[in-house]
Amino acid sequence: MLTIAVDAMGGDNAPACVIEGTIQALRESGNRFSVVLIGQSEKVEPLLALQDTEGLNLRFMHAPEVVTMDDIPAIAVKTKQESSLVRGLKMCKAKEADAYVSAGNTGAQMAASLFVLGRLPGVLRPTIYAYFPRIQDGLTNIVDVGANMDCKPEHLVQFAEMLTIYQRYGAGIENPVTGLLNIGEEEGKGSEVLKQAYKLLKEADSKGKISFAGNIEGHDILKGNVSIVVCDGLVGNTILKFGESIPGFLGSLFKPAVQKLVGAGDLDEKAAALATQLFKSMFEPFDVEKFGGVPFLGVDGISIVGHGRSSSRAIKNMIFMAEHMIEKQVNARIAEVLSEA
């Protein structure tokens, strides 16, 4: 049976929502894996006592320290060895757990994953990706979204290669297509890093490691002509945070506009409710909680990170993502491909 270590202290709503999401995952899965909740006993155990956990494959491990969102990643990893973050990853390193899940400090989790688990053979830099909505069916992933700011051309190529493997074997996309985010479609556009990355991506395409569509621009991201958008972490994180702000921004415009129409008698309450329901349904593709979290690609183990605002539903789906990564053996496939000449 698979064992998944879950950080009970990770996230804005921890530990309550983590406990709830963990129990939901175990119940919905029919207890097909076991979970070790890791956190401060004085905060976790009283909440666990309020839940009906009888018969569930769930146990608790005390960790006296917590890595907070304000902690500096490298320092936190070195100074908080008794934290739920480090203890959980050490369980994975010791093969006492098959995966680690947290909605805590992303930078600290990346640093700890590198420090404790190390890199897969051949990996220059591990990376993290994000899901984006698209007009066409399927999914679009942007990589990198914050783990690597100062990327070299070869890093961008590896990001594309690793994400291609994930999409092919982990997401069931038969032919993932990569686009290099740039200021124009022409081959000679962009910085020297992007120009060199373009050449290296073409070479990777010729070797069959990726399918490269060339440069794409910002307006191409939502079209869905490519399933992988490659950029450095500064650009990717900016796009991600901007995208996350869109539903809330448009909602702040929509609500008073509808109220104004209702107040003027141009829209009745039933029509207003229907319009509101339709408006909300438009933003279902922006719902990242259905994926829960994403794995760090390139680390020698399975380390899943979620949004700090994760709900119990997101925690549940993060645990399912961890199980999925274990079963699909994505890490083994990444190591195999990157070891090829």
C-alpha positions as CSV (number, residue, x, y, z in Angstrom):
1,M,0.0,0.0,0.0
2,L,1.2,3.5,-0.9
3,T,2.0,5.9,1.9
4,I,1.6,9.7,1.5
5,A,3.1,12.2,3.9
6,V,0.9,15.3,4.3
7,D,2.0,18.5,5.9
8,A,-0.7,19.3,8.4
9,M,0.7,22.8,9.0
10,G,1.0,23.9,5.4
11,G,-1.3,26.7,4.1
12,D,-3.4,29.6,5.2
13,N,-6.2,27.4,6.5
14,A,-4.1,24.7,8.2
15,P,-4.4,22.5,10.0
16,A,-8.2,22.3,9.9
17,C,-8.7,22.2,6.1
18,V,-5.7,19.8,5.8
19,I,-7.3,17.3,8.2
20,E,-10.6,17.6,6.4
21,G,-9.1,17.2,3.0
22,T,-7.1,14.2,4.1
23,I,-10.1,12.4,5.5
24,Q,-12.1,13.2,2.3
25,A,-9.3,11.7,0.2
26,L,-9.2,8.5,2.3
27,R,-12.9,8.1,2.3
28,E,-13.4,8.8,-1.5
29,S,-10.5,6.5,-2.4
30,G,-11.9,3.6,-0.3
31,N,-8.8,3.6,1.8
32,R,-6.6,2.5,-1.0
33,F,-3.5,4.3,0.4
34,S,-2.3,5.4,3.8
35,V,-1.6,8.9,5.0
36,V,0.8,10.2,7.6
37,L,-0.3,13.7,8.9
38,I,2.7,15.6,10.2
39,G,2.5,18.7,12.4
40,Q,2.4,20.1,15.9
41,S,0.5,17.8,18.2
42,E,-1.0,20.6,20.3
43,K,-2.7,22.0,17.2
44,V,-3.5,18.9,15.2
45,E,-4.6,16.2,17.7
46,P,-7.5,18.2,19.2
47,L,-8.9,18.7,15.7
48,L,-8.3,15.1,14.8
49,A,-10.2,14.1,18.0
50,L,-13.3,15.8,16.6
51,Q,-13.3,13.7,13.4
52,D,-14.5,10.2,12.8
53,T,-11.3,8.5,11.6
54,E,-12.2,5.0,12.7
55,G,-11.1,2.5,10.1
56,L,-9.1,5.0,8.0
57,N,-5.5,4.4,7.1
58,L,-4.4,7.5,8.9
59,R,-1.8,8.2,11.5
60,F,-0.2,11.2,13.0
61,M,3.4,12.2,13.5
62,H,4.5,15.1,15.8
63,A,6.8,17.8,14.4
64,P,7.5,20.6,16.8
65,E,8.6,23.2,14.2
66,V,6.7,24.9,11.4
67,V,8.1,26.6,8.2
68,T,5.9,29.6,7.7
69,M,5.1,31.6,4.6
70,D,7.4,34.4,5.9
71,D,10.4,32.2,6.4
72,I,13.4,32.6,4.0
73,P,13.5,29.2,2.2
74,A,17.2,28.3,2.5
75,I,17.5,29.4,6.1
76,A,14.3,27.6,7.1
77,V,15.4,24.3,5.7
78,K,18.7,24.5,7.6
79,T,17.4,25.8,10.9
80,K,14.0,23.9,11.1
81,Q,15.1,20.3,10.8
82,E,12.2,19.3,13.1
83,S,9.6,20.9,10.9
84,S,6.7,19.1,9.2
85,L,8.3,20.0,5.9
86,V,11.7,18.5,6.5
87,R,10.4,15.5,8.4
88,G,8.0,14.6,5.6
89,L,10.6,14.8,2.9
90,K,13.0,12.7,5.1
91,M,10.3,10.1,5.3
92,C,10.3,10.0,1.5
93,K,14.1,9.8,1.3
94,A,14.1,6.9,3.8
95,K,11.4,5.1,1.7
96,E,9.0,5.4,4.6
97,A,6.6,7.4,2.4
98,D,6.1,7.4,-1.3
99,A,5.2,11.1,-1.7
100,Y,5.0,14.4,0.2
101,V,2.2,16.9,0.0
102,S,2.0,20.5,1.3
103,A,0.2,23.8,0.7
104,G,2.9,25.7,2.6
105,N,5.9,27.9,1.6
106,T,6.6,27.0,-2.1
107,G,10.2,28.3,-2.0
108,A,11.0,26.4,1.1
109,Q,9.5,23.2,-0.2
110,M,11.6,23.5,-3.4
111,A,14.7,24.1,-1.3
112,A,14.0,21.3,1.1
113,S,13.1,18.9,-1.8
114,L,16.5,19.6,-3.4
115,F,18.4,19.4,-0.1
116,V,16.7,16.2,1.1
117,L,15.7,14.4,-2.0
118,G,18.3,15.7,-4.5
119,R,17.9,15.8,-8.3
120,L,17.1,13.1,-10.7
121,P,20.1,12.0,-12.8
122,G,20.7,14.4,-15.7
123,V,18.5,17.2,-14.3
124,L,20.1,20.7,-14.3
125,R,17.4,22.4,-12.4
126,P,14.1,21.1,-11.0
127,T,11.1,23.2,-12.1
128,I,7.4,23.9,-11.3
129,Y,4.6,24.4,-13.7
130,A,1.0,25.7,-13.6
131,Y,-2.3,24.9,-15.3
132,F,-3.9,27.5,-17.5
133,P,-7.4,27.5,-19.2
134,R,-7.6,27.3,-22.9
135,I,-10.3,27.6,-25.7
136,Q,-9.6,24.2,-27.1
137,D,-10.1,20.9,-25.3
138,G,-7.2,19.6,-23.1
139,L,-4.9,21.5,-20.9
140,T,-2.1,24.1,-21.1
141,N,0.9,24.1,-18.7
142,I,3.2,27.1,-18.2
143,V,6.8,26.3,-17.1
144,D,8.6,27.7,-15.1
145,V,6.3,29.7,-12.8
146,G,8.6,30.9,-10.0
147,A,11.2,28.3,-9.1
148,N,13.9,29.6,-11.5
149,M,14.5,33.3,-12.2
150,D,17.8,33.3,-14.1
151,C,17.4,30.6,-16.6
152,K,19.9,29.5,-19.2
153,P,18.8,28.2,-22.6
154,E,19.5,24.6,-21.7
155,H,17.3,25.0,-18.5
156,L,14.4,26.1,-20.6
157,V,14.9,23.1,-22.9
158,Q,14.9,20.7,-20.0
159,F,11.8,22.3,-18.6
160,A,10.1,21.5,-21.9
161,E,11.4,17.9,-22.0
162,M,10.3,17.2,-18.4
163,L,6.9,18.6,-18.9
164,T,6.5,16.8,-22.2
165,I,7.1,13.5,-20.3
166,Y,4.6,14.5,-17.6
167,Q,1.9,15.4,-20.1
168,R,2.5,12.3,-22.2
169,Y,2.5,9.8,-19.4
170,G,0.9,11.6,-16.5
171,A,-1.8,13.6,-18.3
172,G,-2.5,11.3,-21.3
173,I,-1.6,13.8,-24.0
174,E,-0.4,11.8,-26.9
175,N,1.6,14.6,-28.6
176,P,2.4,17.5,-26.3
177,V,3.4,20.6,-28.2
178,T,5.8,23.2,-26.9
179,G,5.9,26.9,-27.6
180,L,8.6,29.3,-26.4
181,L,7.1,32.5,-25.0
182,N,8.6,35.5,-26.8
183,I,7.9,39.0,-28.1
184,G,7.3,37.7,-31.6
185,E,6.9,34.6,-33.6
186,E,10.0,35.0,-35.8
187,E,13.0,32.9,-35.0
188,G,15.3,35.9,-34.4
189,K,13.1,37.6,-31.8
190,G,13.9,38.1,-28.2
191,S,17.0,38.1,-26.0
192,E,20.1,36.1,-26.6
193,V,18.9,33.5,-24.1
194,L,15.6,33.1,-26.0
195,K,17.4,32.9,-29.4
196,Q,19.7,30.2,-28.2
197,A,16.8,28.4,-26.5
198,Y,15.0,28.4,-29.8
199,K,17.9,26.6,-31.5
200,L,18.2,24.1,-28.7
201,L,14.5,23.4,-28.7
202,K,14.6,22.7,-32.4
203,E,17.4,20.3,-31.8
204,A,15.4,18.5,-29.0
205,D,12.5,18.3,-31.5
206,S,14.8,16.7,-34.1
207,K,15.8,14.1,-31.5
208,G,12.2,13.3,-30.8
209,K,12.3,14.5,-27.2
210,I,9.7,17.3,-27.7
211,S,7.4,18.6,-30.4
212,F,8.4,22.3,-30.9
213,A,6.0,24.8,-32.5
214,G,8.4,27.7,-32.4
215,N,7.9,31.1,-30.7
216,I,4.5,32.1,-29.3
217,E,3.2,35.4,-27.9
218,G,1.1,36.3,-24.9
219,H,-2.1,36.2,-26.9
220,D,-1.5,32.6,-27.9
221,I,-1.5,31.2,-24.3
222,L,-5.3,30.8,-24.0
223,K,-5.8,29.7,-27.6
224,G,-4.5,26.2,-26.9
225,N,-2.4,25.7,-30.0
226,V,0.4,24.5,-27.7
227,S,0.0,22.5,-24.5
228,I,3.4,23.6,-23.0
229,V,4.4,27.3,-22.7
230,V,8.1,27.7,-21.8
231,C,9.5,30.8,-20.1
232,D,11.6,31.8,-17.1
233,G,10.2,31.9,-13.6
234,L,9.8,35.6,-13.4
235,V,7.7,35.8,-16.5
236,G,5.8,32.7,-15.7
237,N,5.0,33.7,-12.1
238,T,3.8,37.1,-13.3
239,I,1.5,35.5,-15.9
240,L,0.2,33.1,-13.2
241,K,-0.6,35.8,-10.6
242,F,-2.2,38.0,-13.3
243,G,-4.3,35.1,-14.4
244,E,-5.4,34.3,-10.9
245,S,-6.6,37.9,-10.5
246,I,-8.9,37.9,-13.6
247,P,-12.0,36.1,-12.1
248,G,-12.0,38.4,-9.0
249,F,-11.5,41.5,-11.1
250,L,-14.3,40.8,-13.6
251,G,-16.5,39.7,-10.7
252,S,-16.1,43.1,-9.1
253,L,-17.3,44.7,-12.3
254,F,-20.1,42.3,-12.9
255,K,-21.9,42.4,-9.6
256,P,-22.6,46.2,-9.4
257,A,-23.5,46.2,-13.2
258,V,-26.2,43.6,-12.5
259,Q,-27.4,45.4,-9.4
260,K,-27.7,48.6,-11.4
261,L,-29.8,46.9,-14.1
262,V,-32.0,45.3,-11.5
263,G,-32.4,48.6,-9.7
264,A,-33.4,50.3,-12.9
265,G,-36.0,47.7,-13.7
266,D,-34.1,46.5,-16.8
267,L,-33.5,43.1,-15.3
268,D,-35.7,41.0,-13.0
269,E,-34.3,39.0,-10.1
270,K,-34.8,35.7,-11.8
271,A,-32.8,36.8,-14.9
272,A,-30.2,38.4,-12.7
273,A,-29.7,35.1,-10.8
274,L,-29.4,33.2,-14.1
275,A,-26.9,35.7,-15.5
276,T,-24.8,35.4,-12.3
277,Q,-24.9,31.6,-12.5
278,L,-23.8,31.8,-16.1
279,F,-21.0,34.2,-15.3
280,K,-19.7,32.0,-12.5
281,S,-19.7,29.0,-14.9
282,M,-17.5,30.9,-17.3
283,F,-14.7,30.8,-14.8
284,E,-14.7,27.1,-14.0
285,P,-11.6,26.6,-16.3
286,F,-9.7,28.9,-13.9
287,D,-10.5,26.5,-11.0
288,V,-7.0,25.2,-10.1
289,E,-8.4,23.3,-7.1
290,K,-9.6,20.5,-9.3
291,F,-5.9,19.6,-9.8
292,G,-5.0,20.4,-6.2
293,G,-1.3,20.9,-6.6
294,V,1.6,20.2,-8.9
295,P,4.8,18.2,-8.5
296,F,8.3,19.6,-8.6
297,L,9.6,18.1,-11.8
298,G,13.2,17.0,-11.6
299,V,13.6,16.2,-7.9
300,D,14.4,12.6,-7.0
301,G,11.1,11.9,-5.3
302,I,7.5,13.1,-5.4
303,S,7.0,16.4,-3.8
304,I,3.6,18.0,-4.4
305,V,2.9,21.7,-3.7
306,G,-0.4,23.5,-3.6
307,H,-1.6,27.1,-3.3
308,G,-1.4,28.7,0.2
309,R,-5.1,29.4,0.0
310,S,-5.9,25.7,-0.6
311,S,-9.3,24.5,0.7
312,S,-10.0,21.0,1.9
313,R,-11.0,20.1,-1.7
314,A,-7.6,21.2,-3.0
315,I,-5.8,19.2,-0.3
316,K,-7.9,16.1,-1.2
317,N,-6.9,16.5,-4.9
318,M,-3.3,17.1,-4.0
319,I,-3.2,13.8,-2.3
320,F,-4.8,12.2,-5.4
321,M,-2.2,13.9,-7.6
322,A,0.6,12.4,-5.4
323,E,-1.0,8.9,-5.9
324,H,-1.2,9.6,-9.6
325,M,2.5,10.6,-9.9
326,I,3.5,7.4,-8.1
327,E,1.4,5.2,-10.3
328,K,2.5,6.8,-13.6
329,Q,6.2,6.6,-12.7
330,V,6.8,10.0,-14.2
331,N,10.1,10.4,-12.4
332,A,11.5,7.2,-13.8
333,R,10.6,8.3,-17.3
334,I,12.2,11.7,-16.8
335,A,15.5,10.1,-15.6
336,E,15.4,7.7,-18.6
337,V,14.9,10.4,-21.2
338,L,17.4,12.9,-19.8
339,S,20.1,10.2,-19.5
340,E,19.9,9.6,-23.3
341,A,22.6,11.2,-25.3
